[in-house]
C-alpha cells in the first residue's frame, strides 16, 4: 500500500476512461476538440483507493444537447454495467466559472483538475480559471469552508479518539488534509504541510487496506476489521495501528487549528491595535493575541518557561504561540529534580483552567515537551482504549478527566492534588500483565516526588491512583445498608481527606468517560456511599495557626513595625511584624497587592498586641522588587490613610478583569464554629485574583469581628484562605452572626468576579 499503488490505480483508470472517451466520440459523432474529460478530487490528485469513486468533469464548448447526451451515455454505461461508481458533472467553461463562484466545494474540487482526454486546451483554461478564482475569492470561501469542517467534525467525531473512526470524514482525516492543501494553494497564510507528509501517507494506506480486506467502498474502520487491516499493513497488532493512526490524526488537527488561527490573525483588522509587546511574566509577553517568548529571552536558561507560558495562555484565554513552543523544544532546558515550586504551580494552574487548558497542553504535547518533562507520558501517548466505554485515547482521557476535575476544585481542600491525580490516574495503563491501578500507584509516587510534592502529598496522590475505581465499584456492586460496606471502604481509604479527593476523581473520571459509564444513577450511588462513609469518619481538620519563633516573639514585644525580605527562587519571603489594630491584615494585604505582589501563601497570628505575618509572594514582571524601606514607608502611609487604598485596589481588580479569562466556579465560604475553642473559622475558596485577601479581611473587620490568625494558600490558580475570627468579647461568633458573615462574604466575592 502506498502512493505508488494509488498512482498506478489512477493511471489504469485514466487509460480505461481514455478508451471509452474515444469510443463515445464515435457514437455521438463529435470531434475531440469539442469536448474534454478531466479528473477532479482524489482522482484528480492521482490518489485512487481500491474502492474510490471516479470523480470526473466533462467540459465542452456548447455541444448539441442530443449529441452530448449520447456521448455521456456511451462513456458511462460501460462503467455502470460493471458496478463502477462514477460521480460526474457536465459543464461549459462559462458554467464552471459561474458554479464555482458560488459554491466553495466546487471551487475547491477544481483545484485538483487533471486532464485525461480530449481538448487539453479547454482543460488547461478551466484549471487556470479555478486557481485564479480560488485565490481571488478565498475570503468569501473561508467561512463556509470552516463551517463545513466544523459540521463534519460534529457529525463524524475526531479520528484520533474514536473507537471506530471514519478515515475520510472524521476530524483529522483525509478531508481535513485536502482542505489544508486547498488553503495552502490560496496563499492566504503559510500552511505547515511538510509536518503532515507521514500522517497523510498512513491514513491513506489504512484506507486502502480497509477497502482491500473488506472488498467494499467504506471508510469507517470498524473494531472487527482493525486486526485484519493491521495485519495487511504489517503492524504487530491493532493497538499499534490505532496508536499510530491517533498520532497522525492529532498532527492533522494540530496543523488545522494553527492554520485557522493564522488566518484569523491575518483577517482580524483589530489586530493592528494589539501589536504592541505587553510583558506579562518573566520571559513572556502578549503579542497579537498570543503568549510568546519575549524578544531576546533565552529559553535554554529557564526550564520552567514552557509551563509558565501554557498556564498563562490557558488562564487568560489566549493562544500559546506555536513558534514559542518550537523554540522551547529546540533549546530545551531539563527541569531540575525536584521541580521548583513555581513550575509545579504552573502545571496546576494549567490543569485548573478546565477546557481552556486543552489547546496549550496539545501544543506542548505536539512539540514533544510533555514527554520530555514527564517521560512516563510517552507510554500512554496516543494509546488506544479499544472498548465501548471509552471514547478517547488514554492520554486524551486523562486530560479530559483533569478538565472535568477543574469544575470540582471548590469541593475539595486540596484542588492541586485532585488536578494532578486526575491527569495521571491512568498512567499505569498499557503494560501487559499489570493491573493499571496498582502499577499506576508504583509509577506515580516517584513522579509526584519529582514534581515537587512532599512525601505525604505524594503518598496521597499514589493512593488516589490506586483506588480511583473503588467508589464506583463499591457503590454499584455492594449493599450500602450493610455496615461492612462502609468498614471496607474505610479500611482502604483511611482518611476523610483521601475520601473527599477520591469522590472528586470518581466524578471527573466518570464524566470524562461518558454517559455509558457514568449516569445520574451511578453518581447518586457514589455520593450516597461517600456521605455515609464520611459521617463515620473524623472530618478534615482546618489549617492550624502558626507556631511563632523566639525571635518573632521578641520583635512582637517591642510594639514596633519590622519588615524583612528574603528572595527565594522566583518568590520573595516577607516577614512583617506590626502593632495590632483593626483592619491591619487588610491594610498590609492591600499594600502588597498595589505593589503588584501576588500572595502565594501567608500565615499570620496576633500575639502580645502585635501581629506576626509571614508572606510568600511573587512579584509582577513589570515592576522592581521593593526594598524593605519602601514597604515600611507604604505600610505607614496606608495606616494613616486606609481609605485611599480602596480606590487603588479597585483599579487593580478592574485591570485584571479587563484581561480575557476563564469562566470559573463561584466562590464558596464555609463556617466552622465548633473546631476552635476561642474563634470561629472562616474558609474561603475561590479562583485567585488580585485583592482577594484585602476584600475578605476588610469585610470581616467592617462586620465587627476580630481576626486572630489567617492561613492563606494559593494552590495553582485556586485561593484557599482560612481565617480565625472572634467577636468583641474574644470568643467564637454566635451561629447566627457566623452565617450572616458567610453570606456577606459570598455576596461580596461574587460581585468581584
Secondary structure, DSSP 8 states (H G I E B T S, - for coil): --HHHHHHHHHHHHHHHHHHHHHHHHHHT--GGGEEEEE-HHHHTT---TT--EEEEEEESS--HHHHHHHHHHHHHHHHHTT--EEEEEEEHHHHHHHHHH-HHHHHHGGG-EEEEE-HHHHHHHHHHHHHHHHHSHHHHHHHHHHHHHHHHHHH-BTTT-TT-BTTTSBTSHHHHHHHHHHHHHTSS---GGGGHHHHHHHHHHHHHHHHHH-S---B--GGGHHHHHHHTT-SSHHHHHHHHHHHHHHHHHHHHHHHHHHHHHH-GGGGGG-S-EEEETTEEEETTEEEE-TT--GGG-TTHHHHHHHHHHHHT-EE-HHHHHHHHHT-----SS--HHHHHHHHHHHTTGGGHHHHHHHHHHTTHHHHH-TTHHHHTT----STT--S-HHHHHHHHHHHHGGGGGGSS-HHHHHHHHHHTTTTTT-TTS-HHHHHHHHHHHHHHHTT--HHHHHHHHHHHHTTTHHHHHHHHS-TTSHHHHHHHHHHH-SHHHHHHHHHHHHHHHHHH-TTT--HHHHHHHHHHHHHHHHTS------------HHHHHHHHHT--EEEEEEETTEEEEEEEEE--TTHHHHHHHHHHHTTEEEEEEEEEEETTEEEEEEEEEE-TTS----HHHHHHHHHHHHH-THHHHHHHHHHHHHHHHS--------EEEEE-SSSSS-EEEEEEEE--TTHHHHHHHHHHHHT-EEEEEEEEEETTEEEEEEEEE-TTSS---HHHHHHHHHHHHHHHHHH-
